[in-house]
Amino acid sequence: MEPLNPDSELRDTLQPRSKEFLDRLYTVFSGDTVDRKKETLIEIIADRHEDQLRAFLDDYEKLSDRNVNRRYGEEYLHESLGIDREKLDVKNRYELLLVLYEEDLVDKLDSLIIRSELFAVKNEQEFQLGEELDLSNIEEQVTRFLHHTNREEQKLDPMAITVDADADSAALDIHQEYGRKYANTFEFRKTASQDCPVNPAITGRQHYPLRNITVGIEDTGGGTRITFSKSTDKWEETFEDLFSHVFQVDDLFVRLEETRAPGVEQIQHGAKQAAEDDESDTADSVRELVESRKESAIERVHEQNTPEEITEDLEQRLQSVQLVGYTVSDDQSTGTHEFTIIADNLDELFETVEGIEISFEDYLEKAEADNIRLVLRIQNELVKLDSADWKPLRGNRIAAENKQAIETLLGDLDG
C-alpha cells in the first residue's frame, strides 16, 4: 500500500470532528468500516477519499453560506423526507449533512436549504389563499416568467429563481438585484500591481448586490398555504408580477389572509372578557388560560413520537412560559399609538404602585380587543401575541427550540 500523503488543509478540516463522525464518514465514502485511531483515520480519509471529501466540504459550504438552522433542517428531513428522528439527533451542520449522505439523499441538499428556511418562519409569515393553484408545470411557468421579466421587459432588477417542487407543494428561491452600488477606490487596486504610487489616483467601482427570499406554496385542499421566508416589505411588486404571470392571480396581497393561531385568539379573547368583568382580575384570568394551555401542550408533546431528550427539552420550555406584559397599539378608543407595560412579575408591579392595576384594567376595558397584545416570556425571550398570531417582541427571530414550544402552545390542541 502506498504511503499516506494527505492535503494538510483537508487534514486540518477533519481534526475538530469526533471519532464517531469520522467513522461514519469513512463508511459513507468506502462502504466499509475500519478500526483505526482518530489521527490515522483522518489521514486515510483525506488521502484515499480526497475527491469525495472535497465534494462533502463543498456541500457543507452551501449549508454554511445560507446559514441553515440545524433544528429546522431536522424538521424538514423528518416531516418531508421521512427520516427517523432517532437518526436526526445531530449537533451541527456537519452531522446534518452526514445524515443526508448516509440516507443517500444528497440530491435533496438544495431542497433542504430552501425548505428549512420556510420551516423557520412557519406560522409567522404564513398566509392563506382561498383558491387552489396549479403546480403541475410550475418549472415551465417560472421559466416563461423569467424570460418575460429578464429578456422581454428587461427589468432594471433582474432575478433568478430556483424551483423545488413535488406533487402538492413548491418552494421558489428568489435572488434579485436591488440597484447599483458605487464605491470610490484607488485606481492602482484595479491592476495586478499592489505598489502604491506616491499620489494614487481615485477611481470608482460598481457592483449590483442581490437580495434573497423564498416562498412556499402548498395545496391545502380547496385552498393554498403561502409562506414567505421573511417580511415581504419591498418585495410586493415582485410577487404581484410573479403570481400574475405564473398563476394568473392578480392583487395577491389583497387576497391573502393571515393564518390565525387558535391559542392566540383564545387568550386574547379571554383577556378582553376579564378586563370587562368587574369581578375578575385580568392578569390572573390570563395566567389561568396560559397555564391551561401549557398543561394541554405538554400532554401533546408527550404523545408525539419524538426522542426523550427533545420531549424533555420542549416540556421545560413550555413550563417556563409566563405572562409578563401587555401592549396596546393604534387604538382609537383610547387614543393610543403605542403603550407597553412589561415586568418580570406583574403582581409585584401592581402592588408596588398604588392604583396602577385598577387604572390599567380600566384602560384595557376601553381598548378594542384586536388592538390588545399580550407579551409572554419563554426562557429569556419575549413574544407578542398579535391579532392573529405571534411574533418576537424584539428582532426577527427567536431560538428554534423556543419557537417550536410556542407553536405547540398556541396551535390547535384539539386536533
Secondary structure, DSSP 8 states (H G I E B T S, - for coil): -------HHHHHHHTTS-HHHHHHHHHHHHSS-----HHHHHHHHHHHTHHHHHHHHHHHHHHHHTT--HHHHHHHHHHTT---GGGG--SSHHHHHHHHHHTT-GGGHHHHHHHHHHHHTTTTSEEEESS----TTHHHHHHHHHIIIIIIS--SS-EEEEEEE-SSEEEEEEEEE---EEEEEEGGGGSS-----SS--EEEEEE--EEEEEEEEEE-SSSEEEEESS--TTTHHHHHHHHHHHH---SHHHH-EE---HHHHHHHHHHHHHHH-TTS-HHHHHHHHHHHHHHHHHHHHHHS---HHHHHHHHHHHHT-EEEEEEEEEETTTTEEEEEEE-S-HHHHHHHSTTHHHHHHHHHHHS-GGGEEEEEEETTEEEEE-SSSEEESSSS---HHHHHHHHHHHS-S--
